Amino acid sequence: MIRARFRDGFAASLPIVMGYFPIAFSFGVAATQAGFTGTEAFVLSLIIYAGASQFLALALLTSGAPLLVSALTLIAMNLRHVLYGPALMREAGADASTRHAWAWAFGLTDEVFGQALGALTRGQKFSEPYMFGLGIGAYASWLSGTAVGTVAGGGALAGWPAISAGLGFMLPALFLTLLLSILSRRQLPVIAIAGAVTVAATLAISGTSGILLGMLAGAITGVLRR
């Protein structure tokens, strides 16, 4: 079986690129509205690189929340990413190379992970060049979208409330599409339990708790079913 190349990964990132750019543009606009400079907004995208968390960071920092509290909140919200690498490598098999995992693992966002996992479940052999192409395409789109948003300025979406509202749904819609692409009878119980726990915990406690508990429930269910 021929291993996927860098350009194959870059091509596979195009659906993510189409979703990331407008969301990142919206973040750039929101950051300038909140009083951040273009450079500060770009650095947030460069370092944090997590859609919902960046909007949460804006809300926390502009509301006067202590820096330590803001940092811990963002870490808790993104703890699920710690499991993406091991889950992906388990699907890839024991012979998969991890020589450059320290570099491409940075790009394992929800959508990149979903796309990579989907490729593996469809029979594609794991390839680090593919992971670099997939991750770099998505990352470049996020950074360029942020940059364009900051240049456009805080009033760019003021006259388009419907577009502004729709942008907030694009990331969940993109991830749901990728999730459905890997849905099978084997994964259905894991997804169902994780989803049910996420919804219940979100309604009973908070959105962050829902994400964390749903992630934990899905991970435990996946381990027990193997």
C-alpha atoms as an extended CHARMM CRD file, in Angstrom:
* protein
*
       226  EXT
         1         1  MET       CA              0.0000000000        0.0000000000        0.0000000000  PROA      1               0.0000000000
         2         2  ILE       CA              1.3740000000        3.4220000000       -0.9990000000  PROA      2               0.0000000000
         3         3  ARG       CA              1.6950000000        5.8950000000        1.8420000000  PROA      3               0.0000000000
         4         4  ALA       CA             -0.1200000000        9.1960000000        1.4530000000  PROA      4               0.0000000000
         5         5  ARG       CA              2.1220000000       12.1540000000        0.6070000000  PROA      5               0.0000000000
         6         6  PHE       CA              2.3220000000       15.7290000000        1.8770000000  PROA      6               0.0000000000
         7         7  ARG       CA              0.2780000000       17.0150000000       -1.0280000000  PROA      7               0.0000000000
         8         8  ASP       CA             -2.3980000000       14.4030000000       -0.3310000000  PROA      8               0.0000000000
         9         9  GLY       CA             -2.6940000000       15.7010000000        3.2050000000  PROA      9               0.0000000000
        10        10  PHE       CA             -2.7540000000       19.2940000000        2.0070000000  PROA      10              0.0000000000
        11        11  ALA       CA             -5.5420000000       18.4420000000       -0.4430000000  PROA      11              0.0000000000
        12        12  ALA       CA             -7.4600000000       16.6590000000        2.3180000000  PROA      12              0.0000000000
        13        13  SER       CA             -7.2680000000       19.8330000000        4.4120000000  PROA      13              0.0000000000
        14        14  LEU       CA             -9.3370000000       21.8550000000        1.9190000000  PROA      14              0.0000000000
        15        15  PRO       CA            -12.7210000000       21.1680000000        3.6010000000  PROA      15              0.0000000000
        16        16  ILE       CA            -11.1770000000       22.2940000000        6.8940000000  PROA      16              0.0000000000
        17        17  VAL       CA             -9.6530000000       25.3430000000        5.2190000000  PROA      17              0.0000000000
        18        18  MET       CA            -13.0820000000       26.3680000000        3.9400000000  PROA      18              0.0000000000
        19        19  GLY       CA            -14.4690000000       26.1410000000        7.4700000000  PROA      19              0.0000000000
        20        20  TYR       CA            -11.5260000000       27.6570000000        9.3120000000  PROA      20              0.0000000000
        21        21  PHE       CA            -10.9490000000       30.7960000000        7.2720000000  PROA      21              0.0000000000
        22        22  PRO       CA            -14.3270000000       32.4920000000        7.9340000000  PROA      22              0.0000000000
        23        23  ILE       CA            -14.2580000000       31.5210000000       11.6250000000  PROA      23              0.0000000000
        24        24  ALA       CA            -10.7340000000       32.8940000000       12.0050000000  PROA      24              0.0000000000
        25        25  PHE       CA            -11.8280000000       36.0240000000       10.1210000000  PROA      25              0.0000000000
        26        26  SER       CA            -14.6550000000       36.3990000000       12.6340000000  PROA      26              0.0000000000
        27        27  PHE       CA            -12.1610000000       36.0140000000       15.4800000000  PROA      27              0.0000000000
        28        28  GLY       CA             -9.9200000000       38.7030000000       14.0190000000  PROA      28              0.0000000000
        29        29  VAL       CA            -12.8790000000       41.0610000000       13.7870000000  PROA      29              0.0000000000
        30        30  ALA       CA            -14.0250000000       40.2140000000       17.3350000000  PROA      30              0.0000000000
        31        31  ALA       CA            -10.5240000000       40.7480000000       18.7180000000  PROA      31              0.0000000000
        32        32  THR       CA            -10.2630000000       44.2290000000       17.2240000000  PROA      32              0.0000000000
        33        33  GLN       CA            -13.7280000000       45.0210000000       18.5560000000  PROA      33              0.0000000000
        34        34  ALA       CA            -12.5150000000       43.9630000000       22.0070000000  PROA      34              0.0000000000
        35        35  GLY       CA             -9.5830000000       46.3840000000       21.8250000000  PROA      35              0.0000000000
        36        36  PHE       CA             -6.7740000000       44.0100000000       20.8490000000  PROA      36              0.0000000000
        37        37  THR       CA             -4.2610000000       45.0770000000       18.2430000000  PROA      37              0.0000000000
        38        38  GLY       CA             -3.8890000000       43.1130000000       15.0390000000  PROA      38              0.0000000000
        39        39  THR       CA             -0.5810000000       41.7020000000       16.2440000000  PROA      39              0.0000000000
        40        40  GLU       CA             -2.0640000000       40.5700000000       19.5620000000  PROA      40              0.0000000000
        41        41  ALA       CA             -4.9760000000       38.8430000000       17.8280000000  PROA      41              0.0000000000
        42        42  PHE       CA             -2.6210000000       37.1120000000       15.3950000000  PROA      42              0.0000000000
        43        43  VAL       CA             -0.3860000000       35.8960000000       18.2310000000  PROA      43              0.0000000000
        44        44  LEU       CA             -3.4180000000       34.4120000000       20.0000000000  PROA      44              0.0000000000
        45        45  SER       CA             -4.1940000000       32.4030000000       16.8590000000  PROA      45              0.0000000000
        46        46  LEU       CA             -0.5260000000       31.5170000000       16.4310000000  PROA      46              0.0000000000
        47        47  ILE       CA             -0.1360000000       30.1220000000       19.9540000000  PROA      47              0.0000000000
        48        48  ILE       CA             -3.5530000000       28.9850000000       21.1720000000  PROA      48              0.0000000000
        49        49  TYR       CA             -4.8980000000       27.7860000000       17.7870000000  PROA      49              0.0000000000
        50        50  ALA       CA             -8.2380000000       26.6210000000       19.1400000000  PROA      50              0.0000000000
        51        51  GLY       CA            -11.4020000000       28.2070000000       17.7960000000  PROA      51              0.0000000000
        52        52  ALA       CA            -13.8710000000       28.2780000000       20.6650000000  PROA      52              0.0000000000
        53        53  SER       CA            -11.0820000000       28.7260000000       23.2100000000  PROA      53              0.0000000000
        54        54  GLN       CA             -9.8550000000       31.8740000000       21.4990000000  PROA      54              0.0000000000
        55        55  PHE       CA            -13.2880000000       33.4710000000       21.6660000000  PROA      55              0.0000000000
        56        56  LEU       CA            -13.4730000000       32.4060000000       25.3150000000  PROA      56              0.0000000000
        57        57  ALA       CA            -10.0490000000       33.9590000000       25.9000000000  PROA      57              0.0000000000
        58        58  LEU       CA            -11.3450000000       37.2530000000       24.5270000000  PROA      58              0.0000000000
        59        59  ALA       CA            -14.3460000000       37.1220000000       26.8360000000  PROA      59              0.0000000000
        60        60  LEU       CA            -12.2470000000       36.2930000000       29.8970000000  PROA      60              0.0000000000
        61        61  LEU       CA             -9.5300000000       38.8540000000       29.2690000000  PROA      61              0.0000000000
        62        62  THR       CA            -11.9060000000       41.6940000000       28.4240000000  PROA      62              0.0000000000
        63        63  SER       CA            -14.0720000000       40.9410000000       31.4760000000  PROA      63              0.0000000000
        64        64  GLY       CA            -11.1200000000       41.3860000000       33.8030000000  PROA      64              0.0000000000
        65        65  ALA       CA            -10.7060000000       37.7350000000       34.8020000000  PROA      65              0.0000000000
        66        66  PRO       CA             -7.3430000000       36.9780000000       36.4600000000  PROA      66              0.0000000000
        67        67  LEU       CA             -4.7220000000       35.7380000000       34.0140000000  PROA      67              0.0000000000
        68        68  LEU       CA             -4.1760000000       32.4870000000       35.9450000000  PROA      68              0.0000000000
        69        69  VAL       CA             -7.9120000000       31.7340000000       36.0080000000  PROA      69              0.0000000000
        70        70  SER       CA             -8.1360000000       32.4350000000       32.2730000000  PROA      70              0.0000000000
        71        71  ALA       CA             -5.1800000000       30.1620000000       31.5400000000  PROA      71              0.0000000000
        72        72  LEU       CA             -6.5160000000       27.2750000000       33.6590000000  PROA      72              0.0000000000
        73        73  THR       CA             -9.9650000000       27.6030000000       32.0730000000  PROA      73              0.0000000000
        74        74  LEU       CA             -8.5090000000       27.3610000000       28.5730000000  PROA      74              0.0000000000
        75        75  ILE       CA             -6.3390000000       24.3830000000       29.5610000000  PROA      75              0.0000000000
        76        76  ALA       CA             -9.3540000000       22.5560000000       31.0080000000  PROA      76              0.0000000000
        77        77  MET       CA            -11.4050000000       23.2680000000       27.9000000000  PROA      77              0.0000000000
        78        78  ASN       CA             -8.7110000000       21.7870000000       25.6510000000  PROA      78              0.0000000000
        79        79  LEU       CA             -7.6480000000       18.7550000000       27.6850000000  PROA      79              0.0000000000
        80        80  ARG       CA             -9.3710000000       16.5110000000       25.1390000000  PROA      80              0.0000000000
        81        81  HSD       CA             -6.5370000000       17.1930000000       22.6960000000  PROA      81              0.0000000000
        82        82  VAL       CA             -4.1960000000       15.1560000000       24.8920000000  PROA      82              0.0000000000
        83        83  LEU       CA             -6.0760000000       12.0230000000       23.8160000000  PROA      83              0.0000000000
        84        84  TYR       CA             -6.0350000000       12.7170000000       20.0790000000  PROA      84              0.0000000000
        85        85  GLY       CA             -2.4690000000       11.5730000000       19.4340000000  PROA      85              0.0000000000
        86        86  PRO       CA             -2.7380000000        8.2130000000       21.2750000000  PROA      86              0.0000000000
        87        87  ALA       CA             -6.1490000000        7.5330000000       19.7080000000  PROA      87              0.0000000000
        88        88  LEU       CA             -4.8160000000        8.2450000000       16.2270000000  PROA      88              0.0000000000
        89        89  MET       CA             -1.7180000000        6.0900000000       16.6870000000  PROA      89              0.0000000000
        90        90  ARG       CA             -3.7760000000        3.2180000000       18.0570000000  PROA      90              0.0000000000
        91        91  GLU       CA             -5.8100000000        3.2710000000       14.8590000000  PROA      91              0.0000000000
        92        92  ALA       CA             -2.6480000000        3.6240000000       12.7510000000  PROA      92              0.0000000000
        93        93  GLY       CA             -1.0780000000        0.4660000000       14.1820000000  PROA      93              0.0000000000
        94        94  ALA       CA              2.1220000000       -0.4320000000       15.9880000000  PROA      94              0.0000000000
        95        95  ASP       CA              4.3340000000       -0.0430000000       12.9040000000  PROA      95              0.0000000000
        96        96  ALA       CA              3.3650000000        3.6080000000       12.3070000000  PROA      96              0.0000000000
        97        97  SER       CA              6.2420000000        6.0870000000       12.4960000000  PROA      97              0.0000000000
        98        98  THR       CA              6.1600000000        8.7250000000       15.2450000000  PROA      98              0.0000000000
        99        99  ARG       CA              9.5880000000       10.2230000000       14.5660000000  PROA      99              0.0000000000
       100       100  HSD       CA              8.2070000000       13.7070000000       13.9280000000  PROA      100             0.0000000000
       101       101  ALA       CA              5.0930000000       13.4700000000       16.0920000000  PROA      101             0.0000000000
       102       102  TRP       CA              6.4330000000       16.2940000000       18.2820000000  PROA      102             0.0000000000
       103       103  ALA       CA              5.8940000000       18.6240000000       15.3070000000  PROA      103             0.0000000000
       104       104  TRP       CA              2.7310000000       17.4680000000       13.5330000000  PROA      104             0.0000000000
       105       105  ALA       CA              0.8770000000       16.7450000000       16.7970000000  PROA      105             0.0000000000
       106       106  PHE       CA              0.5860000000       20.5110000000       17.3690000000  PROA      106             0.0000000000
       107       107  GLY       CA             -1.8770000000       20.6340000000       14.4810000000  PROA      107             0.0000000000
       108       108  LEU       CA             -4.2490000000       17.9990000000       15.8860000000  PROA      108             0.0000000000
       109       109  THR       CA             -7.3370000000       20.1560000000       16.2250000000  PROA      109             0.0000000000
       110       110  ASP       CA            -10.7750000000       18.5530000000       16.4200000000  PROA      110             0.0000000000
       111       111  GLU       CA            -11.2580000000       18.7490000000       12.6710000000  PROA      111             0.0000000000
       112       112  VAL       CA             -7.7310000000       17.6480000000       11.6970000000  PROA      112             0.0000000000
       113       113  PHE       CA             -8.0370000000       14.6820000000       14.0410000000  PROA      113             0.0000000000
       114       114  GLY       CA            -11.4240000000       13.7930000000       12.5620000000  PROA      114             0.0000000000
       115       115  GLN       CA            -10.1070000000       13.9900000000        9.0050000000  PROA      115             0.0000000000
       116       116  ALA       CA             -7.0010000000       11.9260000000        9.8060000000  PROA      116             0.0000000000
       117       117  LEU       CA             -8.9790000000        9.2930000000       11.6930000000  PROA      117             0.0000000000
       118       118  GLY       CA            -11.4980000000        9.1110000000        8.8680000000  PROA      118             0.0000000000
       119       119  ALA       CA             -8.7040000000        8.4700000000        6.3570000000  PROA      119             0.0000000000
       120       120  LEU       CA             -7.3670000000        5.6150000000        8.4970000000  PROA      120             0.0000000000
       121       121  THR       CA            -10.7690000000        3.9970000000        8.9500000000  PROA      121             0.0000000000
       122       122  ARG       CA            -11.2330000000        4.1000000000        5.1630000000  PROA      122             0.0000000000
       123       123  GLY       CA             -8.0670000000        2.0300000000        4.7490000000  PROA      123             0.0000000000
       124       124  GLN       CA             -5.3960000000        4.6660000000        4.1570000000  PROA      124             0.0000000000
       125       125  LYS       CA             -1.9670000000        3.8490000000        5.5900000000  PROA      125             0.0000000000
       126       126  PHE       CA             -0.6550000000        6.2710000000        8.2080000000  PROA      126             0.0000000000
       127       127  SER       CA              1.9250000000        8.7510000000        6.9260000000  PROA      127             0.0000000000
       128       128  GLU       CA              3.7080000000       11.5790000000        8.7080000000  PROA      128             0.0000000000
       129       129  PRO       CA              4.0420000000       13.6610000000        5.5000000000  PROA      129             0.0000000000
       130       130  TYR       CA              0.2620000000       13.3770000000        5.1300000000  PROA      130             0.0000000000
       131       131  MET       CA             -0.1840000000       14.6260000000        8.7090000000  PROA      131             0.0000000000
       132       132  PHE       CA              2.0890000000       17.5940000000        8.0020000000  PROA      132             0.0000000000
       133       133  GLY       CA              0.1570000000       18.4900000000        4.8480000000  PROA      133             0.0000000000
       134       134  LEU       CA             -3.1760000000       18.1780000000        6.6210000000  PROA      134             0.0000000000
       135       135  GLY       CA             -2.0650000000       20.2070000000        9.6320000000  PROA      135             0.0000000000
       136       136  ILE       CA             -0.2140000000       22.9290000000        7.7480000000  PROA      136             0.0000000000
       137       137  GLY       CA             -3.1520000000       23.5440000000        5.4130000000  PROA      137             0.0000000000
       138       138  ALA       CA             -5.5410000000       23.9940000000        8.3260000000  PROA      138             0.0000000000
       139       139  TYR       CA             -3.0940000000       26.0960000000       10.3810000000  PROA      139             0.0000000000
       140       140  ALA       CA             -2.2900000000       28.4170000000        7.4720000000  PROA      140             0.0000000000
       141       141  SER       CA             -5.9760000000       28.9680000000        6.8650000000  PROA      141             0.0000000000
       142       142  TRP       CA             -6.5700000000       29.8460000000       10.5260000000  PROA      142             0.0000000000
       143       143  LEU       CA             -3.6880000000       32.3110000000       10.6410000000  PROA      143             0.0000000000
       144       144  SER       CA             -4.5360000000       33.9780000000        7.3410000000  PROA      144             0.0000000000
       145       145  GLY       CA             -8.1970000000       34.2620000000        8.3010000000  PROA      145             0.0000000000
       146       146  THR       CA             -7.2440000000       35.9430000000       11.5550000000  PROA      146             0.0000000000
       147       147  ALA       CA             -4.9220000000       38.3500000000        9.7660000000  PROA      147             0.0000000000
       148       148  VAL       CA             -7.5610000000       39.3470000000        7.2120000000  PROA      148             0.0000000000
       149       149  GLY       CA            -10.1180000000       39.8000000000        9.9950000000  PROA      149             0.0000000000
       150       150  THR       CA             -7.8820000000       42.1570000000       11.9270000000  PROA      150             0.0000000000
       151       151  VAL       CA             -7.2000000000       44.1960000000        8.7900000000  PROA      151             0.0000000000
       152       152  ALA       CA            -10.9240000000       44.3910000000        7.9960000000  PROA      152             0.0000000000
       153       153  GLY       CA            -11.5130000000       45.8510000000       11.4540000000  PROA      153             0.0000000000
       154       154  GLY       CA            -14.1470000000       45.6750000000       14.1220000000  PROA      154             0.0000000000
       155       155  GLY       CA            -16.9930000000       46.9610000000       11.9830000000  PROA      155             0.0000000000
       156       156  ALA       CA            -16.6150000000       44.4560000000        9.1510000000  PROA      156             0.0000000000
       157       157  LEU       CA            -19.6420000000       42.3450000000       10.1490000000  PROA      157             0.0000000000
       158       158  ALA       CA            -21.7410000000       45.0850000000       11.7380000000  PROA      158             0.0000000000
       159       159  GLY       CA            -24.0900000000       45.3070000000        8.7710000000  PROA      159             0.0000000000
       160       160  TRP       CA            -24.3960000000       41.5330000000        8.3140000000  PROA      160             0.0000000000
       161       161  PRO       CA            -25.9390000000       40.0430000000       11.4860000000  PROA      161             0.0000000000
       162       162  ALA       CA            -27.0990000000       36.8720000000        9.7230000000  PROA      162             0.0000000000
       163       163  ILE       CA            -23.5640000000       36.1310000000        8.4890000000  PROA      163             0.0000000000
       164       164  SER       CA            -22.1280000000       36.8790000000       11.9170000000  PROA      164             0.0000000000
       165       165  ALA       CA            -24.5700000000       34.4390000000       13.5360000000  PROA      165             0.0000000000
       166       166  GLY       CA            -23.9070000000       31.7650000000       10.9170000000  PROA      166             0.0000000000
       167       167  LEU       CA            -20.1420000000       31.8830000000       11.4110000000  PROA      167             0.0000000000
       168       168  GLY       CA            -20.5810000000       30.6860000000       14.9820000000  PROA      168             0.0000000000
       169       169  PHE       CA            -22.1460000000       27.4520000000       13.7370000000  PROA      169             0.0000000000
       170       170  MET       CA            -19.5690000000       26.6160000000       11.0920000000  PROA      170             0.0000000000
       171       171  LEU       CA            -17.0170000000       24.8800000000       13.3300000000  PROA      171             0.0000000000
       172       172  PRO       CA            -19.5710000000       22.5630000000       15.0240000000  PROA      172             0.0000000000
       173       173  ALA       CA            -21.0970000000       21.8190000000       11.6100000000  PROA      173             0.0000000000
       174       174  LEU       CA            -17.6900000000       21.0030000000       10.1180000000  PROA      174             0.0000000000
       175       175  PHE       CA            -16.7650000000       18.6950000000       12.9870000000  PROA      175             0.0000000000
       176       176  LEU       CA            -20.1720000000       16.9710000000       12.8150000000  PROA      176             0.0000000000
       177       177  THR       CA            -19.6200000000       16.3150000000        9.1170000000  PROA      177             0.0000000000
       178       178  LEU       CA            -16.2170000000       14.7530000000        9.8090000000  PROA      178             0.0000000000
       179       179  LEU       CA            -17.6960000000       12.7070000000       12.6560000000  PROA      179             0.0000000000
       180       180  LEU       CA            -20.4070000000       11.3120000000       10.3960000000  PROA      180             0.0000000000
       181       181  SER       CA            -17.7610000000       10.3500000000        7.8260000000  PROA      181             0.0000000000
       182       182  ILE       CA            -16.2010000000        7.8680000000       10.2670000000  PROA      182             0.0000000000
       183       183  LEU       CA            -19.4250000000        6.6680000000       11.8310000000  PROA      183             0.0000000000
       184       184  SER       CA            -19.7690000000        2.9050000000       11.8660000000  PROA      184             0.0000000000
       185       185  ARG       CA            -21.5950000000        0.3190000000       13.9270000000  PROA      185             0.0000000000
       186       186  ARG       CA            -18.4180000000       -0.2600000000       15.9690000000  PROA      186             0.0000000000
       187       187  GLN       CA            -18.0490000000        3.4080000000       16.9210000000  PROA      187             0.0000000000
       188       188  LEU       CA            -21.7390000000        4.1530000000       17.4080000000  PROA      188             0.0000000000
       189       189  PRO       CA            -21.9640000000        3.2000000000       21.1330000000  PROA      189             0.0000000000
       190       190  VAL       CA            -18.8830000000        5.2830000000       21.9520000000  PROA      190             0.0000000000
       191       191  ILE       CA            -20.2030000000        8.3370000000       20.1130000000  PROA      191             0.0000000000
       192       192  ALA       CA            -23.6920000000        7.9180000000       21.5790000000  PROA      192             0.0000000000
       193       193  ILE       CA            -22.4550000000        7.6710000000       25.1830000000  PROA      193             0.0000000000
       194       194  ALA       CA            -20.0060000000       10.5510000000       24.7830000000  PROA      194             0.0000000000
       195       195  GLY       CA            -22.7440000000       12.7080000000       23.2430000000  PROA      195             0.0000000000
       196       196  ALA       CA            -25.3120000000       11.8540000000       25.9120000000  PROA      196             0.0000000000
       197       197  VAL       CA            -22.8960000000       12.5870000000       28.7800000000  PROA      197             0.0000000000
       198       198  THR       CA            -21.7980000000       15.8510000000       27.1350000000  PROA      198             0.0000000000
       199       199  VAL       CA            -25.3660000000       17.0980000000       26.7650000000  PROA      199             0.0000000000
       200       200  ALA       CA            -26.3890000000       16.0180000000       30.2840000000  PROA      200             0.0000000000
       201       201  ALA       CA            -23.3290000000       17.5410000000       31.9540000000  PROA      201             0.0000000000
       202       202  THR       CA            -23.6560000000       20.7590000000       29.9510000000  PROA      202             0.0000000000
       203       203  LEU       CA            -27.2620000000       21.1900000000       31.0400000000  PROA      203             0.0000000000
       204       204  ALA       CA            -26.5750000000       20.2030000000       34.6410000000  PROA      204             0.0000000000
       205       205  ILE       CA            -23.2180000000       21.9090000000       35.2250000000  PROA      205             0.0000000000
       206       206  SER       CA            -21.5660000000       23.9350000000       32.4400000000  PROA      206             0.0000000000
       207       207  GLY       CA            -20.3250000000       23.7470000000       28.8700000000  PROA      207             0.0000000000
       208       208  THR       CA            -16.7140000000       23.1360000000       29.9160000000  PROA      208             0.0000000000
       209       209  SER       CA            -17.7600000000       20.3500000000       32.2780000000  PROA      209             0.0000000000
       210       210  GLY       CA            -19.8520000000       18.8300000000       29.5300000000  PROA      210             0.0000000000
       211       211  ILE       CA            -16.8880000000       18.6930000000       27.1660000000  PROA      211             0.0000000000
       212       212  LEU       CA            -14.5560000000       17.2040000000       29.7750000000  PROA      212             0.0000000000
       213       213  LEU       CA            -17.0050000000       14.6010000000       31.0990000000  PROA      213             0.0000000000
       214       214  GLY       CA            -18.1800000000       13.6610000000       27.6110000000  PROA      214             0.0000000000
       215       215  MET       CA            -14.5810000000       13.1910000000       26.5180000000  PROA      215             0.0000000000
       216       216  LEU       CA            -13.8550000000       11.0340000000       29.5580000000  PROA      216             0.0000000000
       217       217  ALA       CA            -16.9970000000        8.9290000000       29.0540000000  PROA      217             0.0000000000
       218       218  GLY       CA            -16.1680000000        8.3660000000       25.3890000000  PROA      218             0.0000000000
       219       219  ALA       CA            -12.5730000000        7.3980000000       26.1800000000  PROA      219             0.0000000000
       220       220  ILE       CA            -13.5990000000        4.9130000000       28.8920000000  PROA      220             0.0000000000
       221       221  THR       CA            -16.2680000000        3.3890000000       26.6510000000  PROA      221             0.0000000000
       222       222  GLY       CA            -13.7820000000        3.0240000000       23.8080000000  PROA      222             0.0000000000
       223       223  VAL       CA            -11.2600000000        1.2820000000       26.0510000000  PROA      223             0.0000000000
       224       224  LEU       CA            -13.8540000000       -1.0840000000       27.5320000000  PROA      224             0.0000000000
       225       225  ARG       CA            -15.1130000000       -2.1190000000       24.0980000000  PROA      225             0.0000000000
       226       226  ARG       CA            -11.6740000000       -3.1910000000       22.8540000000  PROA      226             0.0000000000
